[in-house]
Amino acid sequence: MTTTFITGANKGLGLETARRLVNLGHTVVLGARDPERGAAAAADLGVRFVRIDVTDDSSVRAAAADVEAHEGHVDVLVNNAGIPGAAVDAEALTGRDVLEVLDVNVAGVVRTTTAFLPLLRRSPDPVIVNVSSGMGSLEHTHDPDRAESQVIAPAYTASKAALTMLTTQYAKALPDVRVNAADPGYTATDLNGHSGPQTVTEGTDAVVALATEGPGHGSGRLVDRHGETAWG
């Protein structure tokens, strides 16, 4: 049975990913920063909850140790935790604002990946899925026909551009692990005030596809719900 650990999984895309993977037979460990919300979400799904704050090295290491003690290994790591950052005009944006977003959306992925790699390497087919965004694409954000071009969110878009590049670098550096990025698309979640036209089920199509595709597929890809997309 496939064991999957998901960060930021107490709501939104993370929770829906957990629900779908449970229905597909995965043993899901639900990771979240808030202990009450995380425990409640896990209880609703009938899975185990592990607290993890991806901005805290000690918390991430403790989460990995907890999973090692209970599950012993991880087959799929879904780096889903992310924040949009402060809703401020670009001219008011501060370095602290940007660092806060990068700490979760990029450095948080690094912390979690590093801590969970030993557990992933106990799997015959280790997989990492980084939940990125078309908001980090130069092509998408310059295309007037796409919703991504209508949004101004410097810190968030920069963090997702960094995450997609981080994914390709990990894919090269970790040839024994399949590392890919998922673009959920414009999905109705708390992150955008539920303004997206897609449901959370549609938004998790790419994540679930990457988590369940099995051996023999490529690494270093960006995938949306319609399939593999070009980096740009």
N, C-alpha and C positions, 0 to 999 in steps of 0.2 A: 504494500500500500504506500502511496506517495505521501510524504510528510512535507507540508508547506507552511512556512512562517511568513506572515504579512504584517508590515508595520502600518501604523495609522489606520487600523482596521475597525475602529469602533463606530464608523459612520461612512456615508458616501460610497465612493468607489471601492475603498478597502473592505467595507462591510459587505457590499454586493459581491466582490470577488470571493470573499470567504464563503458566503452563502452558496454561490455557484459551484465552487470547488468541493465543498462538502457534499453537494448533491451529485457530483461526479466521482465521489469515492475517496477524495483526499482526506488525510488526517490533517486538519488545519489547526495551527496554533495562532491565536489572534493576539497580535501585539498592539498596544496603544499606550499613550502617555497617561491618560486619566484613568485611575484605577476603578472608579465607580462605573463610568461609562463603558470602559473596556470589559469589566466583569459582567455587566448587564448584557452587553452585546454578545459576549461569548456564551452566556447562559441561554440566551434566545436561540442560538445556533446549535447548542449542545457541544461546544468545543472548549478547549482549555485556553485560559487567558494568561498572558505573560506581560507584565508591565515593561515598557521600554520608552525611554525618552531619547530620541536619536541625537539630541544636542549634548548629551551627557555621556562621556566615555564610560564612567562606572556603571551607569544604568544599562548601557548596551552590552558591556561585558557580563553583567549579572544576568541579563536576558539570555545571552548565549549559553551561559553556564546552566541556567534553569532548563533550557531546551536539551542540553547535553544530558542532564541528569534524568530527564523524563522520557524524551523521545530518542535520544542517542545520536541522531543524525538529522539532516535536513536535505530534502531532494530539491525543493524549490524555495528560493527566497524572493519575495515580492517587496521591493523597496517602494512603498506607496506613500509614506508620510510626506506631507508637503504643506506649505502655507503660501498665501498670496502676498503677504507683506502689508505694510501700512498703506492705507488709501489716502495718499497725499499727491498733490500736483508735482510734476517733475522738478520744477524749480525749487520746491521745498524739500526734496528728497535728501536724506543725509546718509553719510557713510554707515552709520549705525543701522539705519533702515535696511540697507542693502546687505550688510553682514548678517543681520537677523534672518533674512530669507535664505542666503547662501548657507548658513549654518544648518538649517533644516534640510533644504532641498538638494544640496550638493555634499557638504561635509557630513551630513547625517547618513547619506548613502555610503560614503567612504567608511565611516565608523562601523556601520552595520555590516557591510560587506567584509571588512577585515575581521571582525569578531566572529562572523558565521562561516567564513571560508573553511576552517578545519572540519566543521560539521557537514558542509556541502561536499567536501572531498571524501566523505564516507559513503556518498551515494554513487551508484553506478552511472547515473546520468544527472549530474548537478546542473541546476539552472538558476540564473538570476534574471529577474524581470524588473527593470527600472521604469517606473511610471513617469514618463516625460510629458511633452505636450507639443502640439504644432505651434504653440505660442513661442517656442524657442527656434522656429525655423525662419531663416531670412526670406526664403521663397514665400512661405505662407503669409508672413506679416507684411509683405510688400504686394500681395495680390489683392486688388480691391474687390474681387468677387468672393473673397473668403472672410469669415467672421474674425479671424485672427488679426486682420489688418485694421480693424476698427477699434482695437483695444490699445490703450497706452498704459503699460505696467512695467516700467523699466527693470525693477528688481526681479520680478517674477519671470519675465521673458528671458532675462540674462541668465537666471538660474537654470532654466530649462534648456537653454542653448548649451550651458556648461555641462548639464547632465547628459545630454545626448553625446557630446564629445567624450565625457568620462566613460560612457558605455562602450564606445569604440576602442578606447584605450584599454579598458579592462578586457575586452574581447581579444585584443592582441596579447596582452600580458598574461592572461589566464587561459591558455589553450585547452586546458582540461575541464573548463567550465563554460557552458553556453550562456553568454551574456547578451541580452537584447533589451531594447527600449520599446515601450508601448505608448502610442499617442491615443488617449481615450476619445479625443474630439470634444466638441463643445457640448458638455453634458450638464444637466441641471444638478448642481451640488451647492453646499454651503459656500464653497469657494467663490462662486459667481452669483450668489444670491438667488440660486435656482432659476437663472435666466436662460440656461442652455436648452436647445430644442431636443436633445437626446435624453433618453431615460438612463438611469444608472446601469441598467442591464445592457443597453447598447454601448454605453461608455466603457464597460468592462469586457467587451468582446475581444479586444486585442490582448488584454492582460490574460484572460482565460485561455485564449488560443496559444499564447507563448508558454503558459504554464503547463499545458497538456499536450503539446505537439509531439513529444517523444524524441528518442535519439535520431541522429542523422540530419538534423536541421542545422542551419547556419548560425553563426555567432556574429555580433556586431551589427544587427539589423534594427531598423525602425519600422514598427508595424502598427497600422491603424486597423479599424474594424473591417476594412475592405481588403487588407493584405499588406504586403511590404511596400514601403514608400521610399522615395529618394531622400537622402540627407541634403539639406540645403538651407 
